[in-house]
């Protein structure tokens, strides 16, 4: 199973390099369901792996000018303490509730990615908004053992007023800080196997270097939807293992209807805009 896990770790790093997030969302289920790691230890390991990998991915993005250091520091600073607190609180949350919450977060992210309705907001940057966004994302990231990239990228676009490419690069700075803070919160009660973590880090770093190279060459829409489908698939797998089948079916139907309605509204808006 270790060989399979190492192979699967490669696309996790790839997603971080390409999209600025997604690593924690996929790393936690890999550790829990493929390697059988306890969820508390898996959350700590996931945060450490994602933090190191994001730091590596940040370098080429920064060199290419896809980093807003000022906004990144504000959001990361707000999220550092919140991620640490979230990591400490995570030890008191039951396994089923933790994983179910993680699955819901993945479904919400997949829905946003598939619709592609996040656009740069024409609003002034607000220190208060950035502070609140950093606190909220940091706590959720630390609690669930995810770096929070797919929460941070939309926040940086909508609240920070950044373009999508700069938001991706800036999110890697925030993910690095919040992931390490969350790991420190978990480390007091759940230390993962250092050999396993080291092996997975090697694979995710390899994947993220490939991702940063491929990022300018791939269609953002195709990439976004492919990853949305992958995230939704993993979320439904988590639900099928942690919830009764009836609840899982309801979630699948609900997600399908939400995506259909959202896409229908988007298509209508596009046709209306074109007609005018």
N, C-alpha and C positions, 0 to 999 in steps of 0.2 A: 504493500500500500504506500510505502514511502516513495517508491519510484513514481507511482501515479500522482502522488501529491506534488512531487517536484516538477513533474511535467505540467500539472495544472497551475503551478505557481508562476509559470512563464507568462501566460496571458494576463494574470493579475497585475504583474509589473507592466505589461504592455498597456493596460488600461490607464494606469497612473501616468505613463509617459504621454499617451495620446490625449486623454481627457481630463487630467488633473484630479482624478478621483476614481472611486470604484474598488480600490484595492481591499479596503477593510470589509466591504460588503461581501466580497467573494472569499476573502481569506478566512473569516470566521467560520462559515459553513464547511470549508475545506478541512480546517483543523478539527471541527467537531464531528463531522459525518464521515470523512475519509480516513482520518487518523485516529478518531476516537478520543480526542483530547477533552478533558473536562471544560465546560463552557467558561468557567472563571479563568482558568489557565489559558484557554484559547483566546479570550478577550485580551489578556495581557500580551500574549505572543503576537496577536494580530496587530495591536497598536504599535508594538516595537518594530515589527517588520515593515509596516506601512510608513512609520516615521522615518526609518533609515532610507527606504526606497524613495520616498518623496523628496528627501534632502538631495539624493543623487539626481533625480529628475529635474529638480529646480535649477541646477547649474546651467544646462543648455538653454532652458527657457529664459533665464536671466540674461545670458549672453546674447540672445536674439532680441532682447528688448521687450519680452513679454512678462514683465514684472513691475508692479506698482508697489514699491517698497513702503511708502508712507501708509497706504491703505492696508497693506498686508500686515504691517506691524501693529496697527490699531486693532484689527480684528483678531490677530493671533494673541496679542496681549490680553484682550478681554476674554478670549477663550481658554487661556492657559489654566487659570485657577478653576474655571468652571469644568474643564475636562478632568482635572485632578479630583474635584469633588464628585463628578460623575463616576469616575473609576472607583472611588471609595464606596459610593452608594451601591454600585453594581454587585458588591459582595453580599448584599442583603436581599437582592431580587431573586426570586425563584427561577430555576432554569427555564420552565415553560413560558413564564411571562417575559423573560429576557429575550428568548429566541422568537417568540410571537411578535414582540415589539420590533425586533430586528426585521422580521419578515414584512411587517406593515410599512416600515421605513423603506424597504427595498421596493415594495409595490408602488408606493407614492413616487419614488424616484423614477422608476421605470415608466410610469404614466407621464410624468413631466418630460422625460427624455423623448418618448415616442411622439408626443404631440409637437414637441419643438416650439412651444409657445413662449419660451423665455427670450425676451429681447432686451436690448439695452434701454434702461429706463431714463427718461429725460427729467431727472430730478437732481437737485443739488445734493452733494455729499453732506451727510450729517454725522457728526461725531456720536451723537446719541444713538442714531440708527445703527451705526457700525458697532457700537458697544453692545447694544441689545442683540444684534445678530451674532456677534462673537460669543456672547454668554450662552445663548440658546444652543447654537451649533456645538459649542465646546462641551456643554453638559451632556447632550445627546450622544456625541461622539465618545466621550469617556465612559458613559453608562453602557453603551451597546458594544464597545470594542471596535468601532469603525473610525477611520480617519476623518470622515465627514466631507470628503471632497465634493460629492454630488449635492450636498447641502450648501457648501461654501460657495461653489461656482455661481449658482443662481443668486445667492445673497450678494456677492460681489458685483454682479451685473445690475441687480435691481436696487440695491442699497448703496453700493459704492460707485455706481455709474460707470463701471469699466466695460470695455469691449470684451467679447467672448474670448479671443486669444489671450488678452492680458489677464482676464479673470482666471483662465486655466493655469497660467504661470504663477499668478499671485496665490491661487488656492494651494499650490504645493508648499509655499512657505507656511501658510496657516495650518495645513495638514501636518507638516513636520512638527511644529510647535505643539499643537493640540494632541497629536498622537503620543509624543513623548510624555506630555503631562498626564494623559490618561494612563499610560503604562506605569508611571510612578504611583498613580493612585491604586492600580491593581496589584503592583508588585509587593505591597505590604502583606497581602494575603494569598497571592497566587503567582508563584515564579515558574515560568515555562522552562522546558528542557533547552539549555543553551545550544547543544549540538543540532537539534532539530531546527531551532530558530535560525542558526547560522546557515544551515543548508538552504532553507527557504529564502533567506535574504539574498543569497548568491543568485538564485533563480529569478527572483523578482527584480533585482537590480539589472540583470541581463535583459529581462523583458522591457524594463522601462527605458533602457538605452536604445533599444530597437524602436520603441514607441516614439521617443522624441525625434528620432531620425525620420520615421515614416509620417509623422504628424502633418507636415506641410503638403504631403503628396496625396492624401486620401480625402474623399468626399465627406465633409462633416455630417451631412444628413444620413448617408448610408452607415457611417460609423456609429452615429448616435443611436439609430434605430436597432442596429445589430446588438449593441451593448444593452439597450433597453430590453430587448427580448431575452438576453442572457440573464440579466438581473431579475426580471420577472419570473423566469424559469427556476432560478435558484430560490426565490422567495416562495413559490408554490411548492417546491420540494420541502422546504422547511415546514410549511404549514401541514403538508401531508404526513410528516413525521411527528409533529407536535400537537396537532389538533385532530378532532374527529373528522371523518371524511365528509360529513354533511356540511360542516363549517368551511372546509376547503372548497367544496363545490360552490357554495354561496359566494366565497371570495373570488373564485374564477369567473363566475357569471357577472358579478358586480364589476370586476376589473374590465371585462370585455365590453360591457355596456358603457362604462365610463370612457373607455378609449374610443368606442364607436361614436358616442355623442360628441366628445371633444374634437375628433377628427372631422365630423360632419359640420360642426360650428366653424372650424378652421377653414374648411372648403368653401362654406357659404361666404365667409368673410373675404376670402381670396377672390371669389367670383364677383362679389359686390364691389370690391376695390377695383377690379379690372374693368367692370362695366362703367364705373364712374370716371 
